[in-house]
Amino acid sequence: FLGPYTLKERLGGKLDARGLLREIERHNYPRSYGVVAHPFALRQKWRDWTVENFVGLEIINRSRKSSSQAVAKWFELLHRDLPRTLRTGKFVVGLANSDCHNLQEPGGRGFTWIRPLGAQPVRETGTGDAPDTPKRSTLTREDVWRTLRQGRAVASGSKDLGFFTLNGAGIGEIASAFAGSTLSFTFEWHPAGGRTCRKITLFSGDGGRVVLSPGRPKLPLRYE
């Protein structure tokens, strides 16, 4: 995660933002890439939004709510980069972070869920538990880095999970649609942190929005 000056100072201030991001990505590819951290913090604002070679943007930082400025900037970047997204499938990923500088409560305020491609839970039998009880995941460090880069991630303020599919495609995947067709969303929310979801807001590409009642947790909510 990038502060606006730390690595730049270490390198003697010789790099602009674009060069800084290039150096970070080269450092330990593919497990090293730029994510702009708390971009609108009073002391450490990110200033150069002309660059395009960062992977993610922190929209929640040490908080249970997203930053309205960061979300607005994220949407702006998604629009700006749409031609590249259509060409390459890459887009700026919205992430959350606890900004935890100790081990007291990592993820308590700012948490990112990921959905790795191909990672399956390991199920144990013969232990007295139900046969289909998931025990642990086959997740590796490489899975985590790759999944974040692919945008298969959901930012959360307090570990509660909300996600959607669009025409059957999940977050970070490509959905098939054609002009004039109906878009079918399926939403789910899982109160892992014990909080209650009161509304779901769907933002459209032209700036419009639809506010939906979330319904019961863990049950799909469909909207077309």
Accessible surface in RSA format (square Angstrom, percent):
REM  Atomic radii and reference values for relative SASA: ProtOr
REM  Chains: A
REM  Algorithm: Lee & Richards
REM  Probe-radius: 1.40
REM  Slices: 20
REM RES _ NUM      All-atoms   Total-Side   Main-Chain    Non-polar    All polar
REM                ABS   REL    ABS   REL    ABS   REL    ABS   REL    ABS   REL
RES PHE A   1   127.85  64.0  69.37  43.0  58.49 152.2  69.37  42.1  58.49 167.4
RES LEU A   2    14.93   8.3  12.78   9.1   2.15   5.4  14.07   9.9   0.86   2.3
RES GLY A   3    20.84  25.7   0.00   N/A  20.84  25.7   8.51  23.3  12.33  27.6
RES PRO A   4    27.45  20.0  13.77  12.6  13.67  49.7  13.91  11.5  13.53  84.1
RES TYR A   5    92.33  43.1  92.25  52.5   0.08   0.2  64.13  48.2  28.20  34.8
RES THR A   6    66.00  46.9  63.62  64.5   2.38   5.7  47.74  64.1  18.26  27.6
RES LEU A   7    55.59  31.0  52.67  37.7   2.92   7.3  52.81  37.1   2.79   7.5
RES LYS A   8    69.79  34.0  69.79  42.8   0.00   0.0  24.22  21.8  45.57  48.5
RES GLU A   9   119.06  68.4  99.68  75.4  19.38  46.1  40.20  77.8  78.85  64.4
RES ARG A  10   187.32  78.6 149.32  76.1  38.00  90.5  55.42  75.7 131.90  79.9
RES LEU A  11    74.84  41.7  63.48  45.4  11.36  28.6  69.48  48.8   5.36  14.4
RES GLY A  12    57.45  70.9   0.00   N/A  57.45  70.9  33.36  91.5  24.09  54.0
RES GLY A  13    45.82  56.5   0.00   N/A  45.82  56.5  19.22  52.7  26.60  59.6
RES LYS A  14   178.06  86.9 141.86  87.0  36.20  86.2  93.54  84.2  84.52  90.0
RES LEU A  15    41.09  22.9  39.06  27.9   2.03   5.1  40.64  28.5   0.45   1.2
RES ASP A  16    85.30  59.8  76.51  76.2   8.80  20.8  37.65  88.6  47.66  47.5
RES ALA A  17    15.36  14.1   9.49  14.6   5.86  13.3  11.79  16.6   3.57   9.4
RES ARG A  18    96.56  40.5  96.22  49.1   0.34   0.8  32.82  44.8  63.74  38.6
RES GLY A  19     3.97   4.9   0.00   N/A   3.97   4.9   3.59   9.9   0.38   0.8
RES LEU A  20     3.23   1.8   3.23   2.3   0.00   0.0   3.23   2.3   0.00   0.0
RES LEU A  21     1.13   0.6   0.06   0.0   1.06   2.7   0.06   0.0   1.06   2.9
RES ARG A  22   117.87  49.5 115.64  59.0   2.23   5.3  47.71  65.2  70.16  42.5
RES GLU A  23    61.06  35.1  56.84  43.0   4.22  10.0   9.10  17.6  51.96  42.4
RES ILE A  24    20.32  11.6  18.81  14.0   1.51   3.6  20.32  14.6   0.00   0.0
RES GLU A  25    55.15  31.7  55.15  41.7   0.00   0.0  13.92  26.9  41.22  33.7
RES ARG A  26   154.68  64.9 130.17  66.4  24.51  58.4  69.20  94.6  85.47  51.8
RES HIS A  27   147.24  80.5 114.65  79.7  32.58  83.4  77.84  80.2  69.40  80.8
RES ASN A  28    67.16  46.3  62.14  60.1   5.02  12.1   9.76  23.5  57.40  55.5
RES TYR A  29   143.05  66.8 117.48  66.8  25.57  66.5  75.75  56.9  67.30  83.0
RES PRO A  30    74.35  54.2  72.66  66.2   1.69   6.1  72.66  60.0   1.69  10.5
RES ARG A  31    71.55  30.0  67.72  34.5   3.83   9.1   4.75   6.5  66.80  40.5
RES SER A  32    13.51  11.4  11.02  14.7   2.49   5.7   5.34  11.4   8.17  11.4
RES TYR A  33    13.63   6.4   3.01   1.7  10.62  27.6   3.01   2.3  10.62  13.1
RES GLY A  34     1.52   1.9   0.00   N/A   1.52   1.9   0.32   0.9   1.20   2.7
RES VAL A  35     5.03   3.3   5.03   4.6   0.00   0.0   5.03   4.4   0.00   0.0
RES VAL A  36     0.30   0.2   0.30   0.3   0.00   0.0   0.30   0.3   0.00   0.0
RES ALA A  37     9.32   8.6   7.22  11.1   2.10   4.8   7.22  10.2   2.10   5.6
RES HIS A  38    40.84  22.3  36.86  25.6   3.98  10.2  21.72  22.4  19.13  22.3
RES PRO A  39     3.20   2.3   3.17   2.9   0.03   0.1   3.17   2.6   0.03   0.2
RES PHE A  40    49.99  25.0  35.90  22.2  14.09  36.7  37.18  22.5  12.81  36.7
RES ALA A  41    35.95  33.1  22.86  35.3  13.08  29.8  34.27  48.3   1.68   4.4
RES LEU A  42   165.17  92.0 137.99  98.7  27.18  68.3 138.17  97.0  27.00  72.7
RES ARG A  43   213.79  89.8 183.37  93.5  30.43  72.4  76.32 104.3 137.47  83.3
RES GLN A  44    41.29  23.1  39.79  29.1   1.49   3.6   5.72  12.2  35.57  27.0
RES LYS A  45    83.52  40.7  83.14  51.0   0.38   0.9  30.46  27.4  53.07  56.5
RES TRP A  46    15.31   6.1  10.12   4.9   5.18  12.2  10.19   5.4   5.12   8.3
RES ARG A  47   184.83  77.6 155.94  79.5  28.89  68.8  72.45  99.0 112.38  68.1
RES ASP A  48    47.81  33.5  41.46  41.3   6.35  15.0  23.34  54.9  24.47  24.4
RES TRP A  49    39.64  15.9  34.49  16.7   5.15  12.1  29.04  15.5  10.60  17.2
RES THR A  50    95.91  68.2  81.99  83.1  13.92  33.2  79.69 107.0  16.21  24.5
RES VAL A  51     0.00   0.0   0.00   0.0   0.00   0.0   0.00   0.0   0.00   0.0
RES GLU A  52    84.37  48.4  80.44  60.9   3.93   9.4  18.55  35.9  65.82  53.7
RES ASN A  53    53.10  36.6  39.66  38.3  13.44  32.4  45.22 108.8   7.88   7.6
RES PHE A  54     5.60   2.8   0.72   0.4   4.88  12.7   1.09   0.7   4.50  12.9
RES VAL A  55    19.24  12.7  15.73  14.2   3.51   8.5  19.24  16.7   0.00   0.0
RES GLY A  56     0.00   0.0   0.00   N/A   0.00   0.0   0.00   0.0   0.00   0.0
RES LEU A  57     0.00   0.0   0.00   0.0   0.00   0.0   0.00   0.0   0.00   0.0
RES GLU A  58     2.38   1.4   0.01   0.0   2.37   5.6   0.00   0.0   2.38   1.9
RES ILE A  59    14.10   8.0  13.24   9.9   0.86   2.1  14.10  10.2   0.00   0.0
RES ILE A  60    11.86   6.8  11.15   8.3   0.71   1.7  11.84   8.5   0.02   0.1
RES ASN A  61    35.18  24.3  20.89  20.2  14.30  34.4  10.00  24.1  25.19  24.3
RES ARG A  62   150.85  63.3 137.81  70.2  13.04  31.0  37.41  51.1 113.44  68.7
RES SER A  63    37.37  31.6  33.87  45.2   3.49   8.0  21.07  44.9  16.30  22.8
RES ARG A  64   101.35  42.6  80.33  40.9  21.02  50.0  16.29  22.3  85.05  51.5
RES LYS A  65   161.73  78.9 153.46  94.2   8.27  19.7 100.23  90.2  61.50  65.5
RES SER A  66    54.47  46.0  33.91  45.2  20.57  47.4   8.01  17.1  46.47  65.1
RES SER A  67    47.03  39.7  36.62  48.9  10.41  24.0  38.13  81.2   8.90  12.5
RES SER A  68    93.55  79.0  78.00 104.1  15.55  35.8  53.65 114.3  39.89  55.9
RES GLN A  69   106.80  59.7  99.62  72.8   7.18  17.1  36.51  77.7  70.30  53.3
RES ALA A  70     0.95   0.9   0.95   1.5   0.00   0.0   0.95   1.3   0.00   0.0
RES VAL A  71    32.52  21.4  32.52  29.4   0.00   0.0  32.52  28.3   0.00   0.0
RES ALA A  72    63.38  58.3  51.02  78.7  12.36  28.1  57.77  81.4   5.61  14.9
RES LYS A  73    30.37  14.8  28.38  17.4   1.99   4.7  12.17  11.0  18.20  19.4
RES TRP A  74    51.36  20.6  51.36  24.9   0.00   0.0  51.36  27.4   0.00   0.0
RES PHE A  75    62.89  31.5  62.30  38.6   0.59   1.5  62.89  38.1   0.00   0.0
RES GLU A  76    93.57  53.7  85.32  64.5   8.26  19.7  38.02  73.5  55.55  45.4
RES LEU A  77     1.12   0.6   1.11   0.8   0.00   0.0   1.11   0.8   0.00   0.0
RES LEU A  78    51.47  28.7  46.59  33.3   4.88  12.3  47.52  33.4   3.95  10.6
RES HIS A  79   103.24  56.4  88.89  61.8  14.35  36.7  53.30  54.9  49.94  58.1
RES ARG A  80    86.33  36.2  58.78  30.0  27.55  65.6  64.71  88.4  21.61  13.1
RES ASP A  81     5.77   4.0   3.21   3.2   2.56   6.1   3.05   7.2   2.72   2.7
RES LEU A  82    86.23  48.0  86.23  61.7   0.00   0.0  86.23  60.6   0.00   0.0
RES PRO A  83    89.60  65.3  80.84  73.7   8.76  31.8  85.89  70.9   3.71  23.1
RES ARG A  84    52.13  21.9  51.02  26.0   1.11   2.6  27.25  37.2  24.87  15.1
RES THR A  85    31.40  22.3  28.13  28.5   3.27   7.8  26.60  35.7   4.80   7.3
RES LEU A  86   141.71  78.9 108.20  77.4  33.51  84.2 111.70  78.4  30.02  80.8
RES ARG A  87   173.52  72.9 136.09  69.4  37.43  89.1  77.36 105.7  96.16  58.3
RES THR A  88    67.81  48.2  33.79  34.3  34.02  81.1  42.98  57.7  24.83  37.5
RES GLY A  89    33.04  40.7   0.00   N/A  33.04  40.7  14.39  39.5  18.64  41.8
RES LYS A  90   125.12  61.0 120.48  73.9   4.65  11.1  73.44  66.1  51.68  55.1
RES PHE A  91    50.92  25.5  42.70  26.4   8.22  21.4  43.11  26.1   7.81  22.4
RES VAL A  92     2.51   1.7   1.98   1.8   0.53   1.3   2.24   1.9   0.27   0.7
RES VAL A  93     3.40   2.2   3.33   3.0   0.08   0.2   3.40   3.0   0.00   0.0
RES GLY A  94     5.12   6.3   0.00   N/A   5.12   6.3   0.00   0.0   5.12  11.5
RES LEU A  95     4.82   2.7   4.82   3.5   0.00   0.0   4.82   3.4   0.00   0.0
RES ALA A  96     7.07   6.5   0.00   0.0   7.07  16.1   0.00   0.0   7.07  18.7
RES ASN A  97    40.53  28.0  37.68  36.4   2.85   6.9   3.40   8.2  37.13  35.9
RES SER A  98    17.00  14.4  11.60  15.5   5.39  12.4   3.13   6.7  13.87  19.4
RES ASP A  99    29.64  20.8  23.09  23.0   6.56  15.5   3.70   8.7  25.94  25.9
RES CYS A 100    49.71  37.6  13.62  15.2  36.09  84.8  13.23  33.5  36.48  39.3
RES HIS A 101   160.70  87.8 120.43  83.7  40.28 103.0  91.56  94.4  69.14  80.5
RES ASN A 102    85.17  58.7  70.31  67.9  14.86  35.8  34.46  82.9  50.71  49.0
RES LEU A 103   163.37  91.0 143.38 102.6  19.98  50.2 143.38 100.7  19.98  53.8
RES GLN A 104   154.03  86.1 123.67  90.4  30.36  72.3  42.36  90.2 111.68  84.7
RES GLU A 105   108.52  62.3  98.82  74.8   9.70  23.1  39.31  76.0  69.22  56.5
RES PRO A 106    79.82  58.2  68.30  62.3  11.52  41.9  68.55  56.6  11.26  70.0
RES GLY A 107     9.40  11.6   0.00   N/A   9.40  11.6   7.37  20.2   2.03   4.6
RES GLY A 108     8.58  10.6   0.00   N/A   8.58  10.6   4.91  13.5   3.67   8.2
RES ARG A 109   120.30  50.5 118.09  60.2   2.21   5.3  18.70  25.6 101.60  61.6
RES GLY A 110     1.66   2.0   0.00   N/A   1.66   2.0   0.00   0.0   1.66   3.7
RES PHE A 111    58.57  29.3  55.18  34.2   3.39   8.8  58.57  35.5   0.00   0.0
RES THR A 112    34.91  24.8  13.62  13.8  21.29  50.7  13.12  17.6  21.79  32.9
RES TRP A 113    77.91  31.3  75.21  36.4   2.70   6.3  77.66  41.4   0.25   0.4
RES ILE A 114    46.41  26.4  22.76  17.0  23.65  57.0  24.90  17.9  21.51  58.4
RES ARG A 115   133.50  56.1 131.53  67.0   1.97   4.7  60.01  82.0  73.49  44.5
RES PRO A 116    27.76  20.2  19.63  17.9   8.13  29.5  19.63  16.2   8.13  50.5
RES LEU A 117   122.37  68.1 102.39  73.3  19.98  50.2 102.74  72.2  19.63  52.8
RES GLY A 118    62.01  76.5   0.00   N/A  62.01  76.5  34.24  94.0  27.77  62.2
RES ALA A 119    26.84  24.7   3.83   5.9  23.01  52.3   9.36  13.2  17.48  46.3
RES GLN A 120   118.36  66.2 116.72  85.3   1.64   3.9  49.39 105.1  68.97  52.3
RES PRO A 121    56.60  41.3  43.28  39.5  13.32  48.4  43.73  36.1  12.87  80.0
RES VAL A 122    61.30  40.3  56.86  51.5   4.44  10.7  61.30  53.3   0.00   0.0
RES ARG A 123   123.10  51.7  95.94  48.9  27.16  64.7  35.68  48.8  87.42  53.0
RES GLU A 124    71.72  41.2  67.14  50.8   4.59  10.9  23.72  45.9  48.01  39.2
RES THR A 125    94.77  67.4  73.53  74.5  21.24  50.6  40.78  54.8  53.99  81.6
RES GLY A 126    83.42 102.9   0.00   N/A  83.42 102.9  41.94 115.1  41.48  92.9
RES THR A 127    77.10  54.8  41.53  42.1  35.57  84.8  50.74  68.2  26.36  39.8
RES GLY A 128    80.94  99.8   0.00   N/A  80.94  99.8  42.05 115.4  38.89  87.1
RES ASP A 129    65.61  46.0  48.02  47.8  17.59  41.6   9.80  23.1  55.81  55.7
RES ALA A 130    55.96  51.5  41.46  64.0  14.50  33.0  47.79  67.3   8.17  21.6
RES PRO A 131    96.50  70.3  91.40  83.3   5.10  18.5  92.33  76.2   4.17  25.9
RES ASP A 132    97.55  68.3  91.61  91.2   5.94  14.0  34.54  81.3  63.01  62.8
RES THR A 133    44.05  31.3  41.08  41.6   2.97   7.1  34.34  46.1   9.71  14.7
RES PRO A 134    82.19  59.9  67.01  61.1  15.18  55.2  67.14  55.4  15.05  93.5
RES LYS A 135    83.57  40.8  51.39  31.5  32.18  76.6  25.68  23.1  57.89  61.7
RES ARG A 136   175.21  73.6 163.44  83.3  11.76  28.0  57.17  78.1 118.04  71.5
RES SER A 137    60.77  51.4  39.95  53.3  20.82  48.0  33.18  70.7  27.60  38.7
RES THR A 138    69.01  49.1  52.23  52.9  16.78  40.0  54.39  73.1  14.62  22.1
RES LEU A 139    70.34  39.2  44.78  32.0  25.56  64.3  44.86  31.5  25.48  68.6
RES THR A 140    68.80  48.9  59.86  60.7   8.94  21.3  64.75  87.0   4.05   6.1
RES ARG A 141   166.31  69.8 153.16  78.1  13.15  31.3  38.21  52.2 128.10  77.6
RES GLU A 142    79.62  45.7  77.95  59.0   1.67   4.0  43.03  83.2  36.59  29.9
RES ASP A 143    21.11  14.8  20.50  20.4   0.61   1.4   0.99   2.3  20.11  20.1
RES VAL A 144    49.64  32.7  49.64  44.9   0.00   0.0  49.64  43.1   0.00   0.0
RES TRP A 145    87.71  35.2  87.56  42.4   0.15   0.4  81.99  43.7   5.72   9.3
RES ARG A 146   116.36  48.9 111.24  56.7   5.12  12.2  48.48  66.3  67.87  41.1
RES THR A 147     2.49   1.8   2.49   2.5   0.00   0.0   0.00   0.0   2.49   3.8
RES LEU A 148    33.37  18.6  33.03  23.6   0.33   0.8  33.03  23.2   0.33   0.9
RES ARG A 149    54.81  23.0  43.49  22.2  11.31  26.9  31.80  43.5  23.01  13.9
RES GLN A 150    66.54  37.2  54.00  39.5  12.55  29.9  33.34  71.0  33.20  25.2
RES GLY A 151     1.17   1.4   0.00   N/A   1.17   1.4   0.00   0.0   1.17   2.6
RES ARG A 152    14.01   5.9  12.78   6.5   1.23   2.9   4.23   5.8   9.79   5.9
RES ALA A 153    10.35   9.5   0.00   0.0  10.35  23.5   1.00   1.4   9.35  24.8
RES VAL A 154    29.03  19.1  25.66  23.2   3.37   8.1  29.03  25.2   0.00   0.0
RES ALA A 155    26.40  24.3   4.06   6.3  22.34  50.8   4.06   5.7  22.34  59.2
RES SER A 156     8.43   7.1   3.33   4.4   5.11  11.8   6.27  13.4   2.16   3.0
RES GLY A 157     9.47  11.7   0.00   N/A   9.47  11.7   0.95   2.6   8.51  19.1
RES SER A 158    15.38  13.0  11.43  15.2   3.96   9.1   7.55  16.1   7.83  11.0
RES LYS A 159    82.24  40.1  82.24  50.5   0.00   0.0  31.61  28.4  50.63  53.9
RES ASP A 160    33.79  23.7  29.21  29.1   4.58  10.8  24.40  57.4   9.40   9.4
RES LEU A 161    35.24  19.6  33.25  23.8   1.99   5.0  34.14  24.0   1.10   3.0
RES GLY A 162    32.96  40.6   0.00   N/A  32.96  40.6  23.51  64.5   9.45  21.2
RES PHE A 163    66.84  33.4  59.33  36.7   7.51  19.5  63.28  38.4   3.56  10.2
RES PHE A 164    75.82  37.9  74.37  46.1   1.44   3.8  74.45  45.1   1.37   3.9
RES THR A 165    39.70  28.2  39.70  40.2   0.00   0.0  33.13  44.5   6.57   9.9
RES LEU A 166    41.32  23.0  41.32  29.6   0.00   0.0  41.32  29.0   0.00   0.0
RES ASN A 167    54.69  37.7  21.72  21.0  32.97  79.4  20.09  48.4  34.59  33.4
RES GLY A 168    66.81  82.4   0.00   N/A  66.81  82.4  34.22  93.9  32.59  73.0
RES ALA A 169    13.28  12.2   7.93  12.2   5.35  12.2  11.42  16.1   1.87   5.0
RES GLY A 170    12.07  14.9   0.00   N/A  12.07  14.9   6.62  18.2   5.45  12.2
RES ILE A 171    38.72  22.0  31.57  23.5   7.15  17.2  35.96  25.9   2.76   7.5
RES GLY A 172    29.09  35.9   0.00   N/A  29.09  35.9   1.81   5.0  27.28  61.1
RES GLU A 173    71.58  41.1  45.50  34.4  26.08  62.1  24.42  47.2  47.16  38.5
RES ILE A 174   149.81  85.3 125.36  93.4  24.45  58.9 128.68  92.7  21.13  57.3
RES ALA A 175    33.96  31.2  10.23  15.8  23.73  54.0  11.01  15.5  22.95  60.8
RES SER A 176    95.59  80.8  80.08 106.9  15.51  35.7  49.58 105.6  46.01  64.5
RES ALA A 177    62.74  57.7  22.74  35.1  40.00  91.0  28.40  40.0  34.34  91.0
RES PHE A 178   158.00  79.0 143.18  88.7  14.82  38.6 153.33  93.0   4.67  13.4
RES ALA A 179   106.03  97.5  69.56 107.3  36.47  83.0  81.93 115.4  24.10  63.8
RES GLY A 180    89.75 110.7   0.00   N/A  89.75 110.7  43.41 119.1  46.34 103.8
RES SER A 181    36.49  30.8  10.11  13.5  26.39  60.8  16.32  34.8  20.18  28.3
RES THR A 182    88.63  63.0  68.08  69.0  20.55  49.0  36.61  49.2  52.01  78.6
RES LEU A 183    77.20  43.0  71.37  51.1   5.83  14.6  71.37  50.1   5.83  15.7
RES SER A 184    36.68  31.0  35.00  46.7   1.68   3.9  18.61  39.6  18.07  25.3
RES PHE A 185    26.42  13.2  26.42  16.4   0.00   0.0  26.42  16.0   0.00   0.0
RES THR A 186    29.46  21.0  27.88  28.3   1.58   3.8  14.44  19.4  15.02  22.7
RES PHE A 187    14.83   7.4  14.51   9.0   0.32   0.8  14.51   8.8   0.32   0.9
RES GLU A 188    38.70  22.2  35.95  27.2   2.76   6.6   1.99   3.8  36.71  30.0
RES TRP A 189    24.79   9.9  24.79  12.0   0.00   0.0  24.79  13.2   0.00   0.0
RES HIS A 190    46.90  25.6  46.47  32.3   0.43   1.1  35.01  36.1  11.89  13.8
RES PRO A 191    38.82  28.3  26.98  24.6  11.83  43.0  27.91  23.0  10.91  67.8
RES ALA A 192    67.40  62.0  23.32  36.0  44.08 100.3  36.35  51.2  31.05  82.3
RES GLY A 193    39.51  48.7   0.00   N/A  39.51  48.7  13.45  36.9  26.06  58.4
RES GLY A 194    66.13  81.5   0.00   N/A  66.13  81.5  33.83  92.8  32.30  72.3
RES ARG A 195   122.24  51.3 113.27  57.7   8.97  21.4  32.71  44.7  89.53  54.3
RES THR A 196    92.88  66.1  75.70  76.7  17.18  40.9  43.06  57.8  49.82  75.3
RES CYS A 197    36.43  27.6  22.59  25.2  13.83  32.5  16.58  42.0  19.85  21.4
RES ARG A 198   200.91  84.4 174.19  88.8  26.72  63.6  68.58  93.7 132.32  80.2
RES LYS A 199   133.04  64.9 118.40  72.6  14.64  34.9  65.55  59.0  67.49  71.9
RES ILE A 200    25.79  14.7  22.30  16.6   3.49   8.4  25.79  18.6   0.00   0.0
RES THR A 201    40.80  29.0  18.33  18.6  22.48  53.6  11.69  15.7  29.11  44.0
RES LEU A 202    29.04  16.2  26.91  19.3   2.13   5.4  28.36  19.9   0.68   1.8
RES PHE A 203    83.06  41.6  60.10  37.2  22.96  59.8  60.10  36.4  22.96  65.7
RES SER A 204    56.50  47.7  41.84  55.8  14.66  33.8  46.10  98.2  10.40  14.6
RES GLY A 205    55.60  68.6   0.00   N/A  55.60  68.6  34.26  94.0  21.34  47.8
RES ASP A 206   133.14  93.3  88.59  88.2  44.55 105.3  52.75 124.1  80.39  80.2
RES GLY A 207    57.46  70.9   0.00   N/A  57.46  70.9  36.97 101.5  20.49  45.9
RES GLY A 208    33.62  41.5   0.00   N/A  33.62  41.5  32.31  88.7   1.31   2.9
RES ARG A 209   156.71  65.8 127.10  64.8  29.61  70.5  37.61  51.4 119.10  72.2
RES VAL A 210    55.04  36.2  51.51  46.6   3.53   8.5  55.04  47.8   0.00   0.0
RES VAL A 211    87.68  57.7  60.12  54.4  27.56  66.4  60.12  52.2  27.56  74.7
RES LEU A 212    27.37  15.2  24.03  17.2   3.34   8.4  27.10  19.0   0.27   0.7
RES SER A 213    89.17  75.3  72.12  96.2  17.05  39.3  49.13 104.6  40.04  56.1
RES PRO A 214    11.09   8.1   9.89   9.0   1.20   4.4   9.89   8.2   1.20   7.5
RES GLY A 215    45.56  56.2   0.00   N/A  45.56  56.2  36.36  99.8   9.20  20.6
RES ARG A 216   179.12  75.2 171.76  87.6   7.37  17.5  58.82  80.4 120.30  72.9
RES PRO A 217    55.69  40.6  47.92  43.7   7.77  28.2  47.92  39.6   7.77  48.3
RES LYS A 218   131.07  63.9 117.33  72.0  13.74  32.7  60.17  54.2  70.90  75.5
RES LEU A 219    91.33  50.9  88.90  63.6   2.43   6.1  88.90  62.4   2.43   6.5
RES PRO A 220    58.33  42.5  39.67  36.2  18.67  67.8  39.67  32.8  18.67 116.0
RES LEU A 221    44.08  24.5  42.08  30.1   2.00   5.0  44.08  31.0   0.00   0.0
RES ARG A 222   167.13  70.2 141.60  72.2  25.53  60.8  52.80  72.2 114.32  69.3
RES TYR A 223    71.58  33.4  67.12  38.2   4.46  11.6  44.76  33.6  26.82  33.1
RES GLU A 224   134.63  77.3  89.89  68.0  44.74 106.5  37.27  72.1  97.36  79.5
END  Absolute sums over single chains surface
CHAIN  1 A    14469.2      11273.7       3195.5       8051.8       6417.3
END  Absolute sums over all chains
TOTAL         14469.2      11273.7       3195.5       8051.8       6417.3
